[in-house]
Amino acid sequence: MADSLDRSTKISSLKESVVKKLCEVLDKSNNNGWRKLGEIVGSDKRFKVSSDDMEMCSLRVLEVEGSPSLMLLRLMGERGCTTGHLMDYLQTLSNSEALQCLKPPVLQILVQPQSVALICGHNLRLSCYAVGRSPLQYRWFKSREEVPHGATPELLISPVRLEDAGFYICRINSGDVCEFSQWAQVDVLNGSTPCASGQSYHSVDGRMKLVIQPQSQHLHAGEALLLECGAVGRPIPRYQWYRNGVLIPNATKRKLTVADAMQDHHGRYRCEISSSSERMWTNEVDVAVAPSGLFLNSAPEQLCATNKVALLIGNLSYQNHPQLKAPMVDVYDLSNLLQQLNFKVVSLLDLTESEMRNAVDEFLLLLHKGVYGLLYYAGHGYENYGNSFMVPVDAPNPYRSANCLCVQSILKLMQEKETGLNVFLLDMCRKRNFHDDSAPNNVLRVTANIVFGYATCQDAEAFELSSTGFTNGVFVKFLKKRLMEDEKITVLLDRVAEDMGQFDATKGKQALEIRSSLAERRALTDPILPGDSADLAHSRLWAKAHELPETMSLHFDCGAQIKLGFAAEFSNVLVIYTHIIKKPEDMSFCQAHVTDFSLDLDVDPKEMNRETPEETGIYLLSSSLPQHCLYTRLSSLQKLREELVFTVCLQGTFAAMDDDHPVYWSRSVNIGKPLIARLDLHRAMRRNSCLQTCPMPHSPSQSPCHSPGPEHHQHLLYHGSHQGQALNRLSPQHHLDIYEHPQGAVGGCAFSRYDHFSQYGYDGACEPELKLSIPIEATEDITELQTVFIKSLQLQPQ
């Protein structure tokens, strides 16, 4: 460690803590304080501190917490004074205490331990790193007691138990000098409670995850009221309870306790859970308090799930069809909300046909009696004879049922599992596919637990909103505002339909359609009462496939130390970030980056090791990642055939080297198969249960369809004054609803955010009566001029 700060550093660049300490010393010194320093500087013609300047500094004592020294240092900094000049002046001033403020401490803590909340049974890891002039010794304490095996910079307790909750601190010794870290609070939640989610994701990325929901209470007056909720995350979440929408004073703990409940405590309760960048709410629950001695009517039987499982698929990067944008945002938002509802969520992007079928097979393995199963799909799709088909990213052009997944076939398999609730949310187009003339024969059982939420009506398109950034599709834009409501799922979807009906951009173009056989008041907020051991065994297998690699600390021969961290943006998208936590004293520059990834992942080197998450394509998770790192995003983990092995390369330059050429060190890292890669979805369809029930085409037609072949596409671009010309060039067989296209609706037509018109040609062998409705390209900030223009256009006859 250097003996002093860099002499060329400008005073204005000094750390606030250094300036504050220096000002305290100069303000209290009488003979060699700020006034004498001002006289010395004033005699140096380079900085020109005048008597008027000194008078202005002296007036600072009249202000609350005013500092004459701070004003003087600011004036010196504005006039170019460096740390070297200041040290020379303090040497002349003979103020050794002030001079010591500019020297770095003998021992300095670089990484402080952070408070964390986690589930019992997971791994607790607290980190504290320091630098000093002599070898460092670490010792961890819980309150005042030494922690066994706590003599390393990283304290690991595996698995963590309920009794491990408390406050931790680390003491670092460097020779005769000793420093203590800040306190870190550890909150351990009981994941085995009936109201706990069992969610398997670690919160390595720092995002909060709600794992314990409060439960309704029915009491007599005088009995104790206890409501409990809980979230995991780093830093530790904050809590605030509300009753009937009104904040309860001093109710800021996970558990809300009233020793003697009275009838005044009757009402609806929920808790707001927050951190510095996030906020979420628990379910709202009823608390009924009857007078003492009065018979308390039993509440209606609470419907429960033995488990909750959700599979979310978003296809956007199509190989042979227009690419989409909204599915990534939609899947991300729904994933976070469903996790708060205690669903085990798997979120996957851009799956091929075999990957989709294998993912569905894995999903079906988790379904047993009483389980709530939810399937959300966003991507291209179509509907024939009442059967809905999801289109994989590798589907040919044109595609037929043999290339796609039939939703009703999946439902048939779900029914065989005796599930408690089957929910399908299909964010895709439902146009007829004239290339597919198959007649599916799916015989479904009569069960009163099926709910279909279609983003659009039959034979209509579904849209995504156009904007310069990332926005939701129309369906999820309104669904996410209602998803957390404690209502019967069909009631919830009815409200979403009402909200969508008020959206001017798609009014008359897209309307939510609900089909249901639900006889009971089943809701997504229903609590979980675990079933038999078989359910738990399958849950553990699923959880194993969604564990993040542990954070690593890599030591290099040169003395540098690197932190290698991981976060999950989706179940098949891993984020890797590197951070320098220790640099040798004689090294002037140090940087670590990752390289040599498997060719299965097709990682673009230009988008690796970027200084901001956004540069590497991490838009949705960027606010939750640590700063001052290099970031790399690995997508399509389902294609990984072997364990993920890569190289961490350290690059450094040394001040003593004249040529300034960098020196390199490297370390090979093996993190196994992270996240969904453990399920080997890349393999050929190994369980053909899903495939066998999907209908095969009978007599393919050459009629045009919702997804025509390439010979059927012609794009006419208009912009500005060319708008009228484009309108005139439209084929008379078509009509125009509005002047903009969808941003690739989740159907067969997708275009860039520029204004296009599409002209479909027809095969000479068939001339069906088909009119083309060009959907709207909606945006959150449609200008008044655009709105007027849109409303002025009327449907033109075919």
C-alpha positions in Angstrom: 0.0 0.0 0.0 1.4 3.4 -0.9 2.4 5.8 1.8 0.2 8.7 0.6 -2.3 9.7 -2.0 -1.3 10.5 -5.5 0.2 14.0 -5.4 -1.3 14.9 -8.8 -4.9 14.3 -7.5 -6.9 17.5 -7.5 -8.3 18.6 -4.1 -11.7 18.6 -5.6 -11.4 14.8 -6.3 -10.6 13.9 -2.7 -13.0 11.5 -1.0 -15.7 13.2 1.1 -14.6 11.2 4.2 -11.0 12.5 3.8 -12.1 16.1 3.3 -14.4 15.9 6.3 -11.7 14.6 8.6 -9.2 17.2 7.4 -11.6 20.0 7.9 -12.3 18.8 11.5 -8.6 19.0 12.3 -8.0 22.4 10.7 -11.2 24.0 12.2 -10.2 23.0 15.8 -6.5 24.0 15.4 -5.7 27.5 16.7 -2.1 28.3 15.8 -1.7 26.0 12.8 -5.3 25.8 11.6 -7.2 27.1 8.5 -6.2 30.8 9.0 -2.5 30.0 9.0 -3.0 27.7 6.0 -4.8 30.5 4.1 -1.8 32.8 4.8 0.6 30.3 3.4 -1.4 29.7 0.3 -2.0 33.4 -0.2 1.8 33.9 -0.4 1.9 31.5 -3.3 1.0 33.5 -6.4 -0.2 30.4 -8.2 -3.5 30.2 -6.3 -4.1 33.8 -5.2 -6.1 33.5 -2.0 -6.9 37.1 -1.1 -8.0 38.7 2.2 -11.6 38.9 0.8 -11.5 35.2 0.3 -10.3 34.6 3.9 -13.1 36.9 5.2 -15.7 34.9 3.2 -14.3 31.7 4.8 -14.5 33.1 8.3 -18.2 33.9 7.8 -18.9 30.2 7.5 -18.8 29.8 11.3 -22.1 31.7 11.4 -23.8 28.9 9.5 -25.1 25.7 11.0 -22.3 23.1 10.7 -20.4 25.7 8.7 -16.7 25.0 8.1 -14.2 27.7 7.2 -11.7 25.0 6.3 -14.1 23.5 3.8 -14.7 26.8 2.1 -10.9 27.4 1.9 -10.3 24.0 0.4 -13.0 24.5 -2.2 -11.4 27.8 -3.3 -8.0 26.2 -3.5 -9.5 23.3 -5.6 -11.2 25.7 -8.0 -7.8 27.3 -8.6 -6.1 24.1 -9.5 -4.4 23.2 -6.2 -3.4 19.5 -6.1 -3.0 17.1 -3.2 0.8 17.5 -3.6 0.6 21.2 -3.1 -1.7 20.8 -0.1 0.7 18.3 1.5 3.6 20.8 1.1 1.5 23.6 2.7 0.6 21.3 5.7 4.3 20.3 6.0 5.1 24.1 6.2 2.2 24.5 8.7 3.7 21.8 10.9 0.3 20.2 11.4 1.2 16.5 11.4 -2.4 15.5 12.4 -3.8 17.2 9.3 -1.0 15.7 7.1 -1.9 12.3 8.4 -5.5 12.7 7.0 -4.0 12.6 3.5 -2.3 9.4 4.1 -4.3 6.2 3.5 -5.0 4.2 6.7 -2.8 1.3 7.6 -5.8 -0.9 7.3 -8.8 -0.3 5.0 -11.9 -2.3 4.5 -12.9 -2.5 0.8 -15.9 -4.9 0.9 -18.4 -4.7 3.8 -20.7 -7.6 4.7 -24.3 -7.0 3.6 -27.5 -7.8 5.5 -29.5 -10.6 4.0 -32.7 -12.6 4.4 -32.8 -16.2 3.2 -34.7 -19.5 3.7 -33.6 -22.1 6.2 -31.6 -24.8 4.5 -29.9 -22.5 2.0 -26.3 -21.3 2.2 -25.4 -18.2 4.1 -22.4 -16.3 2.8 -21.1 -13.1 4.3 -18.0 -11.4 2.8 -15.5 -8.9 4.2 -12.3 -7.9 2.4 -9.6 -5.5 3.5 -6.1 -4.3 2.5 -3.3 -3.5 4.8 0.5 -3.1 5.1 1.0 -6.4 6.8 -0.7 -9.8 6.7 -4.4 -9.7 7.6 -6.2 -11.8 10.1 -10.0 -12.1 10.1 -12.4 -13.1 12.9 -16.2 -13.3 12.6 -18.6 -12.7 15.5 -22.2 -13.2 16.0 -23.1 -10.5 18.5 -20.3 -11.0 21.0 -19.6 -14.6 20.4 -16.9 -15.9 18.0 -18.3 -17.9 15.1 -16.7 -21.3 14.7 -14.5 -21.6 11.6 -14.9 -17.8 11.1 -11.3 -16.9 10.4 -11.6 -16.2 6.6 -12.8 -13.2 4.6 -15.9 -15.2 3.6 -18.1 -16.7 6.3 -20.0 -19.7 5.0 -22.7 -21.4 7.0 -24.2 -24.3 5.1 -27.0 -25.1 5.5 -28.2 -22.1 7.5 -30.6 -22.8 10.4 -33.2 -20.7 12.2 -30.9 -20.2 15.2 -28.3 -18.7 12.9 -30.4 -15.5 12.6 -28.8 -12.5 14.2 -26.2 -9.8 13.8 -22.7 -10.5 12.5 -19.5 -8.4 12.4 -16.0 -9.1 11.3 -12.8 -7.9 13.0 -9.6 -7.5 10.8 -6.2 -7.2 12.3 -3.1 -5.9 10.5 -0.2 -6.0 12.9 -1.1 -3.8 15.9 -4.0 -2.1 14.0 -7.5 -3.4 14.2 -10.7 -2.5 12.3 -14.3 -3.7 12.6 -16.7 -4.1 9.7 -20.2 -2.8 9.7 -22.9 -4.9 11.3 -24.8 -7.3 9.0 -28.2 -8.6 10.0 -29.2 -12.1 9.0 -32.9 -13.1 8.9 -33.6 -16.8 8.4 -37.1 -17.7 7.3 -38.8 -21.0 7.9 -39.4 -22.4 4.4 -41.4 -25.4 5.8 -44.4 -23.4 6.9 -47.6 -24.0 5.0 -47.6 -20.4 3.8 -44.1 -20.6 2.4 -43.6 -20.8 -1.3 -40.8 -23.4 -1.5 -39.3 -21.3 -4.3 -35.9 -22.6 -5.1 -34.2 -19.6 -6.6 -31.4 -18.1 -4.6 -31.5 -14.3 -4.4 -27.9 -13.9 -5.6 -28.9 -11.1 -7.9 -30.2 -9.2 -4.9 -33.8 -9.1 -6.0 -36.5 -9.6 -3.3 -38.6 -12.7 -3.5 -41.7 -13.1 -1.5 -41.7 -16.6 0.2 -44.2 -16.4 3.1 -47.7 -15.0 2.7 -50.0 -14.0 5.6 -53.0 -16.3 6.3 -56.6 -15.3 7.2 -57.4 -15.5 10.9 -60.8 -16.2 12.7 -60.5 -15.4 16.4 -62.5 -14.7 19.5 -61.9 -11.4 21.4 -58.9 -11.8 23.7 -57.1 -14.3 21.6 -53.7 -13.5 20.1 -53.5 -12.4 16.5 -50.4 -13.3 14.6 -49.8 -12.5 10.9 -46.5 -13.4 9.3 -45.0 -12.7 5.9 -41.4 -12.9 4.6 -39.2 -12.1 1.7 -35.6 -13.1 0.9 -33.1 -10.7 -0.6 -30.0 -8.6 -0.1 -30.1 -6.2 1.6 -32.6 -7.3 4.1 -36.2 -6.2 3.2 -38.2 -3.7 5.1 -41.8 -4.3 6.2 -44.9 -2.1 6.8 -48.3 -3.6 7.7 -51.6 -2.0 6.6 -55.2 -2.6 7.8 -58.0 -1.7 5.5 -55.6 0.2 3.4 -54.4 2.4 6.3 -50.8 2.2 7.6 -50.5 0.6 11.1 -48.0 2.7 13.2 -44.9 0.8 14.4 -45.9 -2.3 12.5 -42.6 -2.7 10.8 -41.6 -6.3 11.4 -42.2 -9.5 9.5 -44.6 -10.7 12.2 -47.6 -8.6 13.2 -48.6 -9.6 16.7 -51.6 -8.4 18.8 -51.6 -10.1 22.2 -55.3 -9.5 23.0 -57.2 -9.0 19.7 -60.5 -7.0 20.0 -63.3 -6.5 17.6 -61.7 -3.3 16.5 -58.9 -5.4 15.0 -61.4 -6.9 12.5 -60.5 -6.1 8.9 -58.3 -6.8 5.8 -54.6 -6.9 6.3 -51.6 -6.9 4.0 -47.9 -5.9 4.2 -45.8 -3.7 2.0 -42.3 -5.2 1.6 -39.6 -2.9 0.2 -35.9 -2.3 -0.4 -34.0 0.6 -1.9 -35.1 -0.2 -5.4 -38.1 -2.5 -5.2 -41.6 -2.7 -3.6 -44.1 -5.5 -3.4 -47.2 -6.4 -1.6 -48.4 -9.6 0.1 -51.9 -11.0 -0.4 -54.6 -9.2 1.4 -56.2 -11.5 4.1 -59.3 -11.3 6.3 -59.1 -11.1 10.1 -62.4 -11.8 11.8 -62.8 -11.2 15.6 -66.0 -12.4 17.3 -67.1 -11.3 20.8 -65.8 -13.5 23.6 -68.1 -16.5 24.3 -70.0 -16.0 21.0 -70.0 -19.0 18.7 -67.7 -18.2 15.8 -69.1 -19.4 12.5 -66.6 -21.4 10.6 -65.2 -19.6 7.6 -65.8 -21.0 4.1 -63.3 -23.8 3.5 -60.1 -22.4 2.2 -59.2 -24.0 -1.2 -55.5 -25.0 -1.3 -53.0 -26.2 -3.8 -50.6 -29.1 -3.1 -48.1 -27.1 -5.2 -48.0 -24.3 -7.8 -46.0 -24.7 -10.9 -45.8 -22.3 -13.9 -44.1 -22.7 -17.2 -43.5 -19.4 -19.1 -42.3 -19.5 -22.7 -41.5 -16.5 -24.8 -40.4 -17.0 -28.4 -39.1 -13.9 -30.2 -36.0 -14.7 -32.3 -37.6 -16.6 -35.1 -35.5 -18.1 -37.8 -38.0 -18.1 -40.6 -40.6 -15.6 -39.4 -40.8 -12.0 -38.3 -39.1 -11.4 -35.0 -40.9 -10.2 -31.9 -40.0 -7.9 -29.0 -42.5 -8.0 -26.2 -42.3 -11.7 -25.2 -39.1 -11.1 -23.3 -40.5 -8.3 -21.2 -43.8 -10.2 -20.7 -42.2 -13.4 -19.5 -39.9 -11.4 -17.2 -42.7 -9.4 -15.5 -45.0 -12.4 -15.2 -42.2 -14.5 -13.7 -41.6 -12.0 -10.9 -45.3 -11.7 -10.1 -46.0 -15.4 -10.1 -43.0 -16.0 -7.8 -44.6 -13.6 -5.4 -47.7 -15.8 -5.6 -45.6 -18.8 -4.5 -45.4 -20.4 -7.9 -42.4 -22.4 -8.9 -41.6 -20.6 -12.1 -39.6 -21.6 -15.1 -39.1 -18.8 -17.6 -37.7 -19.7 -21.0 -36.9 -17.7 -24.1 -36.5 -18.8 -27.7 -37.1 -22.6 -27.8 -37.0 -24.9 -30.8 -39.6 -27.5 -31.3 -37.8 -30.3 -29.5 -36.8 -27.9 -26.7 -40.4 -26.8 -26.3 -41.7 -30.4 -26.2 -39.0 -31.4 -23.6 -39.8 -28.4 -21.5 -43.5 -29.3 -21.5 -42.6 -32.9 -20.5 -40.5 -31.7 -17.6 -43.4 -29.4 -16.6 -45.8 -32.3 -16.7 -43.6 -34.3 -14.4 -44.3 -31.8 -11.6 -48.1 -32.1 -11.9 -49.9 -34.3 -9.5 -53.2 -34.4 -7.7 -54.1 -30.9 -6.4 -51.2 -29.0 -8.1 -52.0 -25.7 -9.8 -50.5 -25.7 -13.2 -50.1 -22.5 -15.3 -48.8 -22.3 -18.8 -48.1 -18.9 -20.4 -47.0 -18.6 -24.0 -46.0 -15.5 -26.0 -44.9 -15.9 -29.6 -46.3 -16.7 -33.0 -49.4 -19.0 -33.0 -52.6 -19.9 -34.8 -55.9 -21.7 -34.2 -57.6 -24.4 -36.3 -60.8 -26.2 -35.4 -60.7 -24.9 -31.9 -57.2 -26.1 -31.2 -54.4 -23.6 -30.4 -50.9 -24.1 -31.7 -47.7 -22.6 -30.4 -45.0 -22.0 -33.0 -41.3 -22.8 -32.0 -38.5 -20.5 -33.2 -37.2 -23.1 -35.7 -40.6 -23.7 -37.4 -40.4 -23.8 -41.2 -42.2 -21.3 -43.4 -45.0 -22.2 -43.9 -45.5 -24.2 -40.7 -48.1 -26.9 -40.0 -49.4 -28.7 -36.8 -46.5 -31.2 -37.0 -44.1 -28.4 -36.5 -45.9 -26.8 -33.6 -47.3 -27.7 -30.1 -51.0 -28.2 -29.6 -52.2 -26.6 -26.4 -55.2 -28.9 -26.1 -52.9 -31.9 -26.3 -51.0 -30.5 -23.3 -54.3 -30.0 -21.4 -55.2 -33.6 -22.0 -52.0 -34.7 -20.4 -52.5 -32.3 -17.5 -56.0 -33.7 -16.8 -54.4 -37.2 -16.4 -52.5 -35.8 -13.5 -55.7 -34.8 -11.5 -54.5 -31.3 -11.1 -56.4 -28.8 -8.9 -56.3 -26.0 -11.5 -55.2 -25.8 -15.1 -54.6 -22.2 -16.4 -53.6 -21.4 -19.9 -52.7 -17.8 -20.8 -52.0 -17.7 -24.5 -50.6 -14.4 -25.8 -50.6 -15.2 -29.5 -52.7 -14.7 -32.6 -55.6 -17.0 -33.3 -55.9 -16.7 -37.1 -56.7 -19.7 -39.3 -53.7 -21.5 -40.8 -54.8 -22.4 -44.3 -51.6 -24.4 -44.8 -52.7 -26.8 -42.1 -55.7 -28.9 -43.0 -55.3 -31.4 -40.1 -58.3 -32.3 -38.0 -57.2 -32.8 -34.4 -58.9 -35.4 -32.3 -58.3 -34.5 -28.7 -60.9 -36.0 -26.4 -60.8 -34.1 -23.2 -62.2 -35.3 -19.9 -65.0 -33.3 -18.2 -63.3 -31.5 -15.4 -64.4 -28.3 -13.6 -60.9 -26.8 -13.2 -59.9 -25.4 -16.6 -59.4 -21.8 -17.5 -58.2 -20.4 -20.8 -57.3 -16.7 -21.1 -56.8 -15.9 -24.8 -55.1 -12.5 -25.5 -57.4 -12.0 -28.4 -60.6 -13.4 -29.9 -60.9 -16.3 -32.4 -59.6 -15.5 -35.9 -57.9 -12.3 -34.6 -54.4 -11.0 -33.9 -52.7 -10.1 -30.6 -50.5 -7.1 -30.5 -47.4 -5.8 -28.8 -46.8 -2.1 -28.3 -44.2 -0.2 -30.3 -41.7 2.0 -28.5 -38.0 2.8 -28.5 -37.5 0.8 -25.3 -38.9 -2.5 -24.0 -42.6 -2.6 -23.3 -45.2 -5.3 -22.6 -47.7 -6.6 -25.1 -51.2 -5.4 -24.8 -52.4 -8.5 -22.8 -49.6 -8.4 -20.2 -49.8 -4.6 -20.0 -53.1 -5.0 -18.3 -52.8 -8.6 -16.8 -49.8 -7.6 -14.6 -51.9 -4.9 -12.9 -54.4 -7.5 -11.7 -52.5 -10.7 -11.3 -51.9 -10.2 -7.5 -55.5 -9.7 -6.7 -57.1 -12.3 -4.3 -59.9 -13.2 -6.6 -61.3 -16.2 -8.5 -59.1 -16.5 -11.6 -62.1 -16.0 -13.9 -63.1 -12.8 -12.1 -59.5 -11.5 -12.3 -59.5 -12.2 -16.1 -62.9 -10.5 -16.5 -61.4 -7.3 -15.0 -58.4 -7.6 -17.3 -60.8 -7.8 -20.2 -62.7 -4.7 -19.0 -59.4 -2.8 -18.7 -58.3 -3.9 -22.2 -61.6 -2.8 -23.6 -60.9 0.8 -22.6 -57.5 0.9 -24.4 -58.1 3.2 -27.4 -55.0 1.9 -29.3 -56.5 -1.6 -29.8 -60.2 -1.0 -29.3 -62.1 -3.0 -31.9 -58.9 -4.9 -32.8 -58.0 -7.0 -29.8 -60.3 -8.3 -27.0 -59.5 -10.8 -24.2 -61.5 -14.0 -24.5 -62.1 -16.3 -21.5 -63.1 -19.9 -21.6 -63.6 -21.7 -18.3 -65.2 -24.8 -16.7 -64.1 -23.6 -13.2 -66.8 -24.6 -10.6 -64.9 -23.6 -7.5 -63.5 -20.3 -6.3 -59.9 -21.2 -7.3 -57.5 -18.3 -7.2 -53.8 -17.9 -8.0 -53.4 -16.6 -4.4 -54.6 -19.8 -2.8 -52.2 -21.1 -0.2 -50.1 -24.3 -0.6 -50.6 -27.4 1.6 -47.9 -29.8 0.4 -49.0 -33.3 -0.7 -47.1 -36.6 -0.4 -43.4 -37.3 -0.5 -43.6 -37.9 -4.3 -44.5 -34.2 -4.8 -41.6 -33.1 -2.7 -39.2 -35.4 -4.5 -40.2 -33.9 -7.9 -40.0 -30.4 -6.4 -36.4 -31.0 -5.3 -35.5 -32.2 -8.8 -37.0 -29.1 -10.3 -35.3 -26.9 -7.7 -31.9 -28.5 -8.5 -32.3 -27.3 -12.1 -32.7 -23.7 -11.1 -29.8 -23.2 -8.7 -27.3 -20.5 -9.5 -23.6 -21.2 -9.2 -22.1 -20.0 -6.0 -20.2 -16.7 -6.0 -16.5 -17.3 -6.4 -13.4 -15.6 -5.2 -10.4 -16.2 -7.5 -6.8 -15.6 -6.4 -4.1 -15.1 -8.9 -0.3 -15.5 -8.6 0.3 -11.8 -8.9 -1.7 -11.1 -5.7 -4.9 -9.9 -7.4 -8.2 -11.2 -6.2 -11.3 -11.4 -8.4 -15.0 -11.8 -7.5 -17.0 -13.9 -10.0 -20.7 -13.5 -9.5 -23.8 -14.9 -11.2 -27.4 -13.9 -11.6 -30.4 -15.4 -13.5 -32.4 -13.2 -15.9 -34.5 -16.1 -17.1 -34.3 -19.9 -16.4 -32.1 -20.2 -19.5 -30.3 -16.9 -19.4 -27.3 -16.5 -17.0 -25.4 -13.3 -16.2 -21.8 -13.4 -15.2 -20.0 -10.4 -13.7 -16.4 -9.9 -12.6 -15.1 -7.4 -10.1 -11.6 -6.6 -8.8 -11.6 -6.8 -5.0 -7.9 -6.7 -4.5 -5.1 -5.2 -6.6 -1.4 -5.5 -5.9 0.2 -2.2 -4.8 2.6 -2.0 -7.7 -0.1 -2.7 -10.3 -1.2 0.5 -12.0 -4.1 -1.2 -14.0 -6.1 -4.3 -13.4 -9.1 -5.8 -15.3 -10.7 -9.3 -15.4 -12.8 -10.7 -18.2 -14.3 -14.0 -19.1 -13.8 -15.9 -22.4 -13.6 -19.3 -24.1 -17.2 -20.3 -23.8 -18.8 -23.4 -25.3 -19.7 -23.1 -29.0 -23.2 -24.4 -28.0 -24.0 -21.0 -26.6 -23.1 -19.0 -29.6 -21.9 -16.0 -27.5 -21.0 -12.8 -29.5 -17.5 -11.6 -28.3 -18.6 -8.0 -29.0 -21.3 -8.3 -26.3 -19.1 -9.9 -23.6 -17.3 -8.2 -20.7 -19.1 -4.8 -21.1 -18.9 -2.0 -18.6 -22.7 -1.6 -18.4 -25.3 -4.4 -18.3 -27.2 -2.8 -21.2 -24.2 -3.0 -23.5 -24.4 -6.8 -23.3 -28.2 -7.0 -23.7 -29.1 -7.1 -19.9 -31.9 -4.6 -19.9 -34.4 -6.1 -17.4 -32.0 -7.1 -14.6 -29.6 -4.3 -14.8 -30.8 -2.3 -11.8 -30.3 -5.4 -9.5 -26.7 -6.1 -10.5 -23.7 -4.8 -8.6 -22.0 -1.8 -10.1 -18.4 -1.3 -11.3 -18.2 -4.8 -12.9 -17.7 -6.3 -16.3 -20.9 -8.1 -17.5 -21.5 -11.0 -19.8 -24.9 -12.5 -20.7 -25.2 -16.1 -21.7 -28.6 -17.0 -23.3 -30.0 -20.3 -24.6 -28.5 -22.4 -21.7 -30.8 -25.2 -22.8 -28.4 -25.9 -25.7 -25.5 -26.6 -23.4 -24.4 -30.2 -23.9 -21.5 -30.4 -21.5 -20.6 -28.7 -18.2 -19.9 -25.0 -18.6 -16.2 -24.4 -18.5 -14.7 -21.0 -19.3 -11.6 -18.9 -18.7 -11.2 -15.9 -16.4 -8.4 -13.8 -17.8 -6.7 -11.2 -15.7 -4.9 -8.3 -17.4 -2.6 -5.9 -15.6 0.1 -3.3 -16.1 2.8 -2.3 -13.6 4.2 1.2 -12.9 7.7 -0.2 -12.8 7.5 -1.4 -16.4 8.7 1.2 -19.0 6.9 -0.3 -22.0 3.5 -0.4 -20.3 2.7 -3.7 -22.0 0.0 -5.7 -20.1 0.7 -9.0 -18.4 -1.9 -11.8 -18.5 -2.9 -14.5 -16.1 -5.7 -17.0 -16.6 -7.8 -19.4 -14.6 -10.2 -22.1 -15.9 -13.6 -22.2 -14.1 -16.1 -25.0 -14.2 -19.6 -24.2 -13.0 -21.3 -27.4 -14.1 -24.6 -27.1 -15.8 -26.3 -24.0 -14.5 -30.0 -23.4 -14.3 -32.1 -25.1 -16.9 -29.1 -26.7 -18.6 -29.3 -29.6 -16.1 -32.5 -30.8 -17.8 -30.9 -31.4 -21.2 -33.7 -29.9 -23.1 -31.5 -29.9 -26.2 -31.8 -33.7 -26.6 -34.1 -35.3 -29.1 -37.6 -35.7 -27.8 -36.9 -38.4 -25.3 -40.4 -38.6 -23.8 -42.9 -38.5 -26.6 -45.9 -38.1 -24.5 -46.4 -34.5 -25.7 -45.5 -35.4 -29.3 -47.9 -38.4 -29.5 -51.0 -36.3 -28.8 -50.2 -33.6 -31.3 -52.1 -34.1 -34.6 -50.4 -34.8 -37.8 -51.4 -33.0 -41.1 -53.7 -34.9 -43.4 -53.9 -33.1 -46.7 -51.8 -29.9 -46.8 -53.5 -27.1 -48.6 -51.9 -24.6 -50.8 -54.2 -21.9 -49.6 -52.7 -18.7 -48.1 -52.5 -18.7 -44.4 -51.7 -16.5 -41.4 -48.0 -17.2 -42.0 -47.5 -17.2 -45.8 -44.4 -18.4 -47.5 -41.7 -15.9 -48.6 -43.2 -15.5 -52.0 -46.3 -14.1 -50.4 -44.6 -11.1 -48.7 -44.0 -7.7 -50.2 -43.3 -4.7 -47.9 -44.0 -1.1 -48.9 -42.3 1.5 -46.8 -43.9 4.9 -46.5 -42.7 7.8 -44.4 -43.8 11.4 -44.4 -45.0 12.7 -47.8 -44.8 9.2 -49.3 -47.7 8.0 -47.2 -50.3 8.6 -49.9 -48.3 6.8 -52.5 -48.2 3.7 -50.3 -51.9 3.8 -49.8 -52.5 4.0 -53.6 -50.2 1.0 -54.1 -52.2 -1.3 -51.9 -53.9 -4.2 -53.8 -57.7 -3.8 -54.2 -58.2 -7.2 -52.6 -57.2 -5.7 -49.2 -58.6 -3.3 -46.8 -56.8 -1.0 -44.3 -58.0 -0.5 -40.7 -55.2 1.9 -39.6 -52.0 3.2 -40.9 -49.4 1.4 -38.8 -48.5 -2.3 -38.4 -48.1 -4.2 -35.2 -44.7 -4.6 -33.7 -45.1 -8.2 -34.6 -48.2 -9.1 -32.7 -47.8 -12.5 -31.3 -48.9 -13.9 -34.6 -47.7 -14.3 -38.1 -47.0 -10.6 -39.0 -44.2 -8.6 -37.4 -42.5 -5.5 -38.6 -40.0 -2.9 -37.5 -41.1 0.2 -35.8 -41.1 2.0 -39.1 -44.4 2.3 -40.9 -45.0 -0.6 -43.3 -47.8 -2.0 -45.4 -48.1 -5.6 -46.3 -49.5 -7.0 -49.5 -50.4 -10.7 -49.6 -50.4 -12.6 -52.9 -52.6 -15.6 -53.5 -51.8 -19.0 -55.0 -53.6 -19.3 -58.4 -55.1 -22.6 -57.4 -57.1 -21.1 -54.6 -59.0 -17.9 -54.3 -60.5 -17.8 -50.9 -62.4 -14.8 -49.7 -59.8 -13.4 -47.4 -59.4 -9.8 -46.2 -56.3 -8.5 -44.5 -56.8 -6.4 -41.4 -53.6 -4.5 -40.8 -53.3 -4.1 -37.0 -52.3 -0.9 -35.2 -48.7 -0.2 -34.0 -49.6 1.2 -30.6 -47.3 3.2 -28.4 -47.5 4.5 -24.9 -47.2 8.1 -26.0 -49.2 8.3 -29.2 -49.4 11.9 -30.2 -52.7 13.7 -30.7 -52.0 14.1 -34.4 -51.5 10.4 -34.8 -54.7 9.7 -32.8 -56.7 12.0 -35.0 -55.3 10.4 -38.2 -56.0 6.9 -37.0 -59.6 7.7 -36.2 -60.1 9.4 -39.5 -59.3 6.2 -41.4 -62.3 3.9 -42.0 -62.5 0.3 -43.1 -62.4 0.0 -46.8 -64.4 -2.7 -48.5 -62.6 -5.7 -49.9 
